[in-house]
Amino acid sequence: MLAETVRGWYDKAEARGEAKGKTKGKAETLIFLLENQFDPLSSNQKEKIFALNEPRLMAAISYIFPAKSLEDMFVFINTLK
């Protein structure tokens, strides 16, 4: 019984770690794409991106194509919060 409880805790922690890793990877991808499309990002801009959850990151990634500038991109990102 104790082993099952501990295994459940481990599985939940592992799933949370995987989800955080996927979200971090998407944030890093968005930063990479923005810096290649526009200009290098400031630390503040990177922090804003890392603070986004996965659905908001996906919306921001989708907006890269219609975005006219880095400023335009962050106006959009600020509407996501």
LUMLO-245999 format. One record per residue (C-alpha): residue number from 1; chain; x, y, z. Coordinates in steps of 0.1 Angstrom, whole numbers, plus 5000, padded with zeros to 4 digits. Layout:
// LUMLO-245999
@k: NUM, c: A, xx: X, yy: Y, zz: Z
...
END
This chain:
// LUMLO-245999
@k: 1, c: A, xx: 5000, yy: 5000, zz: 5000
@k: 2, c: A, xx: 5028, yy: 5024, zz: 5009
@k: 3, c: A, xx: 5047, yy: 5015, zz: 4978
@k: 4, c: A, xx: 5016, yy: 5022, zz: 4956
@k: 5, c: A, xx: 5012, yy: 5056, zz: 4973
@k: 6, c: A, xx: 5048, yy: 5065, zz: 4967
@k: 7, c: A, xx: 5046, yy: 5053, zz: 4931
@k: 8, c: A, xx: 5016, yy: 5075, zz: 4926
@k: 9, c: A, xx: 5035, yy: 5105, zz: 4939
@k: 10, c: A, xx: 5064, yy: 5097, zz: 4917
@k: 11, c: A, xx: 5042, yy: 5093, zz: 4886
@k: 12, c: A, xx: 5025, yy: 5127, zz: 4893
@k: 13, c: A, xx: 5059, yy: 5144, zz: 4899
@k: 14, c: A, xx: 5073, yy: 5129, zz: 4867
@k: 15, c: A, xx: 5042, yy: 5140, zz: 4847
@k: 16, c: A, xx: 5045, yy: 5176, zz: 4860
@k: 17, c: A, xx: 5083, yy: 5176, zz: 4852
@k: 18, c: A, xx: 5076, yy: 5165, zz: 4816
@k: 19, c: A, xx: 5049, yy: 5191, zz: 4812
@k: 20, c: A, xx: 5072, yy: 5218, zz: 4825
@k: 21, c: A, xx: 5099, yy: 5206, zz: 4802
@k: 22, c: A, xx: 5076, yy: 5208, zz: 4771
@k: 23, c: A, xx: 5065, yy: 5243, zz: 4780
@k: 24, c: A, xx: 5101, yy: 5254, zz: 4785
@k: 25, c: A, xx: 5110, yy: 5240, zz: 4752
@k: 26, c: A, xx: 5082, yy: 5258, zz: 4735
@k: 27, c: A, xx: 5092, yy: 5291, zz: 4751
@k: 28, c: A, xx: 5128, yy: 5285, zz: 4740
@k: 29, c: A, xx: 5115, yy: 5278, zz: 4705
@k: 30, c: A, xx: 5095, yy: 5310, zz: 4705
@k: 31, c: A, xx: 5125, yy: 5330, zz: 4716
@k: 32, c: A, xx: 5146, yy: 5315, zz: 4689
@k: 33, c: A, xx: 5121, yy: 5322, zz: 4662
@k: 34, c: A, xx: 5115, yy: 5358, zz: 4674
@k: 35, c: A, xx: 5152, yy: 5365, zz: 4675
@k: 36, c: A, xx: 5157, yy: 5351, zz: 4640
@k: 37, c: A, xx: 5127, yy: 5370, zz: 4626
@k: 38, c: A, xx: 5133, yy: 5403, zz: 4644
@k: 39, c: A, xx: 5160, yy: 5413, zz: 4669
@k: 40, c: A, xx: 5175, yy: 5399, zz: 4701
@k: 41, c: A, xx: 5151, yy: 5399, zz: 4730
@k: 42, c: A, xx: 5157, yy: 5417, zz: 4763
@k: 43, c: A, xx: 5158, yy: 5398, zz: 4795
@k: 44, c: A, xx: 5124, yy: 5413, zz: 4804
@k: 45, c: A, xx: 5109, yy: 5400, zz: 4771
@k: 46, c: A, xx: 5123, yy: 5366, zz: 4776
@k: 47, c: A, xx: 5108, yy: 5365, zz: 4812
@k: 48, c: A, xx: 5074, yy: 5374, zz: 4797
@k: 49, c: A, xx: 5077, yy: 5345, zz: 4773
@k: 50, c: A, xx: 5088, yy: 5320, zz: 4800
@k: 51, c: A, xx: 5058, yy: 5331, zz: 4821
@k: 52, c: A, xx: 5033, yy: 5320, zz: 4794
@k: 53, c: A, xx: 5015, yy: 5287, zz: 4798
@k: 54, c: A, xx: 5014, yy: 5262, zz: 4770
@k: 55, c: A, xx: 4981, yy: 5274, zz: 4752
@k: 56, c: A, xx: 4993, yy: 5310, zz: 4753
@k: 57, c: A, xx: 5027, yy: 5300, zz: 4740
@k: 58, c: A, xx: 5010, yy: 5282, zz: 4711
@k: 59, c: A, xx: 4990, yy: 5313, zz: 4703
@k: 60, c: A, xx: 5021, yy: 5334, zz: 4704
@k: 61, c: A, xx: 5040, yy: 5310, zz: 4681
@k: 62, c: A, xx: 5011, yy: 5311, zz: 4657
@k: 63, c: A, xx: 5012, yy: 5349, zz: 4657
@k: 64, c: A, xx: 5048, yy: 5351, zz: 4645
@k: 65, c: A, xx: 5037, yy: 5350, zz: 4609
@k: 66, c: A, xx: 5013, yy: 5379, zz: 4608
@k: 67, c: A, xx: 5034, yy: 5400, zz: 4633
@k: 68, c: A, xx: 5050, yy: 5430, zz: 4616
@k: 69, c: A, xx: 5076, yy: 5437, zz: 4644
@k: 70, c: A, xx: 5088, yy: 5426, zz: 4678
@k: 71, c: A, xx: 5067, yy: 5454, zz: 4693
@k: 72, c: A, xx: 5037, yy: 5441, zz: 4675
@k: 73, c: A, xx: 5045, yy: 5406, zz: 4688
@k: 74, c: A, xx: 5046, yy: 5418, zz: 4724
@k: 75, c: A, xx: 5014, yy: 5438, zz: 4721
@k: 76, c: A, xx: 4998, yy: 5405, zz: 4711
@k: 77, c: A, xx: 5015, yy: 5386, zz: 4739
@k: 78, c: A, xx: 5003, yy: 5411, zz: 4765
@k: 79, c: A, xx: 4967, yy: 5405, zz: 4754
@k: 80, c: A, xx: 4972, yy: 5368, zz: 4762
@k: 81, c: A, xx: 4975, yy: 5373, zz: 4800
END
